[in-house]
């Protein structure tokens, strides 16, 4: 299970001097975001979008891959939510 503290560490790691650690952090953020796509929109996606301007191509590629994983998981989440009515009761 990934905690908020783990996510904060990964976000901090995206600013590390070592490009391989930045790339790894982006991929791991993508994995976490794919598990929790709704939450990822608030916390993880903005960080990954910033990484897209990194000077290293591998880091940028990792961020793109992570964003695709999150986008795919979020699309599936939306389908499921629509199928089940979103789980909300609405009064008119």
C-alpha positions in Angstrom: 0.0 0.0 0.0 1.3 3.4 -0.9 1.0 6.2 1.6 0.9 10.0 1.1 4.3 10.1 2.6 5.5 7.7 -0.1 4.0 9.9 -2.8 5.6 13.0 -1.3 9.0 11.2 -1.4 8.5 10.3 -5.1 7.5 13.8 -5.9 10.6 15.1 -4.2 12.7 12.5 -6.1 11.4 14.0 -9.4 13.7 17.0 -8.6 16.8 14.8 -7.9 20.1 15.6 -9.6 20.3 12.0 -10.9 18.3 11.6 -14.0 17.8 7.9 -13.6 16.2 8.6 -10.2 13.9 11.2 -11.7 12.8 8.8 -14.4 12.2 6.0 -11.9 10.2 8.4 -9.7 8.0 9.3 -12.7 7.3 5.7 -13.5 6.5 4.9 -9.9 4.2 7.9 -9.7 2.5 6.5 -12.8 1.9 3.2 -11.1 0.5 4.8 -8.0 -1.7 7.1 -10.2 -3.0 4.2 -12.1 -4.1 2.5 -8.9 -5.8 5.8 -7.7 -6.6 7.7 -10.9 -9.1 10.1 -9.3 -6.7 11.2 -6.7 -3.8 11.3 -9.2 -5.5 14.2 -11.0 -4.9 16.5 -8.0 -1.5 15.5 -6.9 0.4 13.4 -9.4 -0.6 14.6 -12.9 0.5 18.2 -12.2 4.0 16.9 -11.2 4.3 14.7 -14.2 3.3 17.5 -16.5 6.1 19.6 -15.0 8.5 16.7 -15.7 7.7 16.9 -19.4 10.0 19.9 -19.6 13.0 18.0 -18.0 16.3 18.3 -19.9 16.7 14.5 -20.1 14.7 12.5 -22.8 14.5 9.4 -20.7 12.9 11.3 -17.8 10.4 12.9 -20.3 9.6 9.5 -21.8 9.0 8.1 -18.3 6.6 10.9 -17.5 4.7 10.4 -20.7 4.4 6.7 -20.1 3.2 7.4 -16.5 0.6 9.9 -17.8 -0.7 7.4 -20.4 -1.1 4.8 -17.6 -3.0 7.2 -15.4 -5.2 8.4 -18.3 -6.0 4.8 -19.2 -6.9 3.9 -15.6 -9.0 7.1 -15.3 -11.0 6.3 -18.4 -11.7 2.8 -17.0 -12.7 4.4 -13.7 -15.1 6.7 -15.5 -16.7 3.8 -17.4 -17.2 1.9 -14.2 -18.6 4.9 -12.4 -21.1 5.5 -15.2 -22.2 1.9 -15.2 -22.9 2.0 -11.5 -24.4 5.4 -11.5 -21.5 7.0 -9.7 -22.7 5.8 -6.3 -24.3 9.1 -5.6 -27.9 9.7 -4.7 -29.3 12.9 -6.3 -32.5 14.6 -5.2 -34.4 16.7 -7.7 
